[in-house]
Amino acid sequence: RAVMTGLKEAVAEMKRLMLEARG
């Protein structure tokens, strides 16, 4: 299973959503 890949993608998406919410 690519658990680490999934976690990295989830973190990257969360960061992007937070940046969009701010801007």
PQR file of N, CA, C, O and H, with PARSE charges and radii, in Angstrom:
ATOM      1  N   ARG A   1       0.840  -1.220   0.000 -0.4000 1.5000
ATOM      2  CA  ARG A   1       0.000   0.000   0.000 -0.0000 2.0000
ATOM      3  C   ARG A   1       0.866   1.257   0.000  0.5500 1.7000
ATOM      4  O   ARG A   1       1.911   1.306   0.648 -0.5500 1.4000
ATOM      5  N   ALA A   2       0.420   2.257  -0.726 -0.4000 1.5000
ATOM      6  CA  ALA A   2       1.169   3.520  -0.763 -0.0000 2.0000
ATOM      7  C   ALA A   2       0.588   4.475   0.279  0.5500 1.7000
ATOM      8  O   ALA A   2       0.002   5.505  -0.056 -0.5500 1.4000
ATOM      9  H   ALA A   2      -0.429   2.217  -1.252  0.4000 1.0000
ATOM     10  N   VAL A   3       0.763   4.111   1.538 -0.4000 1.5000
ATOM     11  CA  VAL A   3       0.200   4.934   2.620 -0.0000 2.0000
ATOM     12  C   VAL A   3       0.898   6.293   2.687  0.5500 1.7000
ATOM     13  O   VAL A   3       0.242   7.327   2.814 -0.5500 1.4000
ATOM     14  H   VAL A   3       1.239   3.275   1.810  0.4000 1.0000
ATOM     15  N   MET A   4       2.224   6.286   2.602 -0.4000 1.5000
ATOM     16  CA  MET A   4       2.973   7.540   2.690 -0.0000 2.0000
ATOM     17  C   MET A   4       2.569   8.481   1.570  0.5500 1.7000
ATOM     18  O   MET A   4       2.425   9.683   1.789 -0.5500 1.4000
ATOM     19  H   MET A   4       2.757   5.446   2.500  0.4000 1.0000
ATOM     20  N   THR A   5       2.383   7.941   0.367 -0.4000 1.5000
ATOM     21  CA  THR A   5       1.983   8.782  -0.764 -0.0000 2.0000
ATOM     22  C   THR A   5       0.629   9.408  -0.488  0.5500 1.7000
ATOM     23  O   THR A   5       0.425  10.595  -0.741 -0.5500 1.4000
ATOM     24  H   THR A   5       2.499   6.963   0.190  0.4000 1.0000
ATOM     25  N   GLY A   6      -0.295   8.612   0.029 -0.4000 1.5000
ATOM     26  CA  GLY A   6      -1.630   9.125   0.337 -0.0000 2.0000
ATOM     27  C   GLY A   6      -1.564  10.226   1.385  0.5500 1.7000
ATOM     28  O   GLY A   6      -2.251  11.241   1.273 -0.5500 1.4000
ATOM     29  H   GLY A   6      -0.129   7.647   0.234  0.4000 1.0000
ATOM     30  N   LEU A   7      -0.730  10.020   2.408 -0.4000 1.5000
ATOM     31  CA  LEU A   7      -0.613  11.036   3.467 -0.0000 2.0000
ATOM     32  C   LEU A   7      -0.033  12.325   2.897  0.5500 1.7000
ATOM     33  O   LEU A   7      -0.513  13.416   3.203 -0.5500 1.4000
ATOM     34  H   LEU A   7      -0.171   9.196   2.499  0.4000 1.0000
ATOM     35  N   LYS A   8       1.004  12.197   2.064 -0.4000 1.5000
ATOM     36  CA  LYS A   8       1.617  13.392   1.477 -0.0000 2.0000
ATOM     37  C   LYS A   8       0.601  14.154   0.645  0.5500 1.7000
ATOM     38  O   LYS A   8       0.531  15.382   0.701 -0.5500 1.4000
ATOM     39  H   LYS A   8       1.394  11.310   1.814  0.4000 1.0000
ATOM     40  N   GLU A   9      -0.201  13.403  -0.141 -0.4000 1.5000
ATOM     41  CA  GLU A   9      -1.208  14.063  -0.977 -0.0000 2.0000
ATOM     42  C   GLU A   9      -2.253  14.751  -0.111  0.5500 1.7000
ATOM     43  O   GLU A   9      -2.676  15.866  -0.414 -0.5500 1.4000
ATOM     44  H   GLU A   9      -0.145  12.405  -0.186  0.4000 1.0000
ATOM     45  N   ALA A  10      -2.672  14.089   0.967 -0.4000 1.5000
ATOM     46  CA  ALA A  10      -3.690  14.659   1.855 -0.0000 2.0000
ATOM     47  C   ALA A  10      -3.161  15.947   2.493  0.5500 1.7000
ATOM     48  O   ALA A  10      -3.875  16.947   2.565 -0.5500 1.4000
ATOM     49  H   ALA A  10      -2.328  13.182   1.213  0.4000 1.0000
ATOM     50  N   VAL A  11      -1.914  15.916   2.952 -0.4000 1.5000
ATOM     51  CA  VAL A  11      -1.326  17.106   3.590 -0.0000 2.0000
ATOM     52  C   VAL A  11      -1.220  18.242   2.582  0.5500 1.7000
ATOM     53  O   VAL A  11      -1.534  19.390   2.895 -0.5500 1.4000
ATOM     54  H   VAL A  11      -1.334  15.104   2.894  0.4000 1.0000
ATOM     55  N   ALA A  12      -0.777  17.917   1.369 -0.4000 1.5000
ATOM     56  CA  ALA A  12      -0.628  18.949   0.340 -0.0000 2.0000
ATOM     57  C   ALA A  12      -1.986  19.568   0.023  0.5500 1.7000
ATOM     58  O   ALA A  12      -2.091  20.782  -0.152 -0.5500 1.4000
ATOM     59  H   ALA A  12      -0.522  16.984   1.114  0.4000 1.0000
ATOM     60  N   GLU A  13      -3.023  18.740  -0.052 -0.4000 1.5000
ATOM     61  CA  GLU A  13      -4.361  19.259  -0.358 -0.0000 2.0000
ATOM     62  C   GLU A  13      -4.870  20.136   0.775  0.5500 1.7000
ATOM     63  O   GLU A  13      -5.472  21.181   0.530 -0.5500 1.4000
ATOM     64  H   GLU A  13      -2.938  17.754   0.090  0.4000 1.0000
ATOM     65  N   MET A  14      -4.633  19.718   2.010 -0.4000 1.5000
ATOM     66  CA  MET A  14      -5.080  20.519   3.161 -0.0000 2.0000
ATOM     67  C   MET A  14      -4.395  21.880   3.147  0.5500 1.7000
ATOM     68  O   MET A  14      -5.032  22.905   3.389 -0.5500 1.4000
ATOM     69  H   MET A  14      -4.145  18.868   2.208  0.4000 1.0000
ATOM     70  N   LYS A  15      -3.096  21.885   2.865 -0.4000 1.5000
ATOM     71  CA  LYS A  15      -2.365  23.152   2.817 -0.0000 2.0000
ATOM     72  C   LYS A  15      -2.938  24.054   1.735  0.5500 1.7000
ATOM     73  O   LYS A  15      -3.116  25.254   1.943 -0.5500 1.4000
ATOM     74  H   LYS A  15      -2.578  21.052   2.669  0.4000 1.0000
ATOM     75  N   ARG A  16      -3.227  23.458   0.561 -0.4000 1.5000
ATOM     76  CA  ARG A  16      -3.762  24.244  -0.544 -0.0000 2.0000
ATOM     77  C   ARG A  16      -5.125  24.831  -0.161  0.5500 1.7000
ATOM     78  O   ARG A  16      -5.403  25.998  -0.438 -0.5500 1.4000
ATOM     79  H   ARG A  16      -3.082  22.483   0.392  0.4000 1.0000
ATOM     80  N   LEU A  17      -5.964  24.022   0.471 -0.4000 1.5000
ATOM     81  CA  LEU A  17      -7.289  24.512   0.861 -0.0000 2.0000
ATOM     82  C   LEU A  17      -7.163  25.641   1.872  0.5500 1.7000
ATOM     83  O   LEU A  17      -7.912  26.616   1.806 -0.5500 1.4000
ATOM     84  H   LEU A  17      -5.738  23.075   0.696  0.4000 1.0000
ATOM     85  N   MET A  18      -6.231  25.524   2.801 -0.4000 1.5000
ATOM     86  CA  MET A  18      -6.057  26.580   3.815 -0.0000 2.0000
ATOM     87  C   MET A  18      -5.586  27.870   3.148  0.5500 1.7000
ATOM     88  O   MET A  18      -6.039  28.960   3.498 -0.5500 1.4000
ATOM     89  H   MET A  18      -5.623  24.732   2.855  0.4000 1.0000
ATOM     90  N   LEU A  19      -4.669  27.738   2.179 -0.4000 1.5000
ATOM     91  CA  LEU A  19      -4.178  28.926   1.487 -0.0000 2.0000
ATOM     92  C   LEU A  19      -5.314  29.585   0.715  0.5500 1.7000
ATOM     93  O   LEU A  19      -5.428  30.810   0.697 -0.5500 1.4000
ATOM     94  H   LEU A  19      -4.300  26.853   1.894  0.4000 1.0000
ATOM     95  N   GLU A  20      -6.157  28.770   0.073 -0.4000 1.5000
ATOM     96  CA  GLU A  20      -7.283  29.326  -0.678 -0.0000 2.0000
ATOM     97  C   GLU A  20      -8.259  30.011   0.266  0.5500 1.7000
ATOM     98  O   GLU A  20      -8.815  31.057  -0.071 -0.5500 1.4000
ATOM     99  H   GLU A  20      -6.064  27.774   0.087  0.4000 1.0000
ATOM    100  N   ALA A  21      -8.472  29.432   1.447 -0.4000 1.5000
ATOM    101  CA  ALA A  21      -9.414  30.010   2.405 -0.0000 2.0000
ATOM    102  C   ALA A  21      -8.890  31.377   2.884  0.5500 1.7000
ATOM    103  O   ALA A  21      -9.673  32.297   3.118 -0.5500 1.4000
ATOM    104  H   ALA A  21      -8.019  28.583   1.720  0.4000 1.0000
ATOM    105  N   ARG A  22      -7.576  31.498   3.024 -0.4000 1.5000
ATOM    106  CA  ARG A  22      -7.008  32.769   3.480 -0.0000 2.0000
ATOM    107  C   ARG A  22      -7.121  33.824   2.388  0.5500 1.7000
ATOM    108  O   ARG A  22      -7.658  34.911   2.598 -0.5500 1.4000
ATOM    109  H   ARG A  22      -6.940  30.750   2.834  0.4000 1.0000
ATOM    110  N   GLY A  23      -6.602  33.472   1.216 -0.4000 1.5000
ATOM    111  CA  GLY A  23      -6.513  34.432   0.122 -0.0000 2.0000
ATOM    112  C   GLY A  23      -7.860  34.779  -0.457  0.5500 1.7000
ATOM    113  O   GLY A  23      -7.943  35.579  -1.389 -0.5500 1.4000
ATOM    114  H   GLY A  23      -6.166  32.589   1.045  0.4000 1.0000
TER
END
